[in-house]
Amino acid sequence: MRKTERYRVEGANSLWHIYKTVPFLKVVKNFVIIQMARYTPFLQMKNWLYRTFLKMKVGDQTAFALMVMVDIMFPERIKVGRNAVIGYNTTILAHEYLIKEYRLGDVTIGDEVLIGANTTILPGVTIGDGAVVSAGTLVHKDIPPGVFAGGNPMRIIYTKEEMERRAMNSEGERYERD
């Protein structure tokens, strides 16, 4: 189960209660900043925008590709480690509005993590250091460090040990060809 806080609502679905959960002007400001960051090709500028205006924790040398969509309501609940790559058109959510409740959860992405394009990361998950997430994955639970995960539903494709063996094999093959 993901680590989320759950808040019940009465009457209309939780999205109708949106501005009781987050201030309207915060959403407007976040929307403008996120749209600027989505389209800028300058990685350092994106990281500066995220850190300065959205209060996200973003590690040094982390790269957000074009069109990445971070949570518009609660971006301050997203932490991305050092030297990570967040692939094209990835969505990182720290909230979800449902019919009778809404949920909030921190998203933690470790150091040297690779997230493939078009991935969706749900609230309350942790992706461990050195993990690789294949393109198009729905990350709905924690991913251990060093593994290769992918699919929908997401599953572990290679364990950390298998990934290390594959890396050693590919390095050996590379040296043999040279």
PEGI-V903651 format. One record per run of one state. SS is the DSSP state (H for helix, E for strand, - for the rest). FROM is the first residue (numbers start at 1). LEN is the number of residues. Records with the same first field share a line. If there is no record, write none. Layout:
BEGIN
SS: FROM-LEN + FROM-LEN
END
This chain:
BEGIN
-: 1-4 + 9-5 + 22-2 + 40-3 + 55-2 + 59-4 + 65-4 + 71-4 + 81-4 + 87-4 + 93-2 + 98-3 + 105-2 + 110-4 + 116-4 + 122-4 + 128-4 + 134-4 + 140-3 + 144-4 + 152-2 + 159-1 + 178-1
E: 5-4 + 57-2 + 63-2 + 69-2 + 78-3 + 85-2 + 91-2 + 95-3 + 101-4 + 107-3 + 114-2 + 120-2 + 126-2 + 132-2 + 138-2 + 143-1 + 148-4 + 154-5
H: 14-8 + 24-16 + 43-12 + 75-3 + 160-18
END
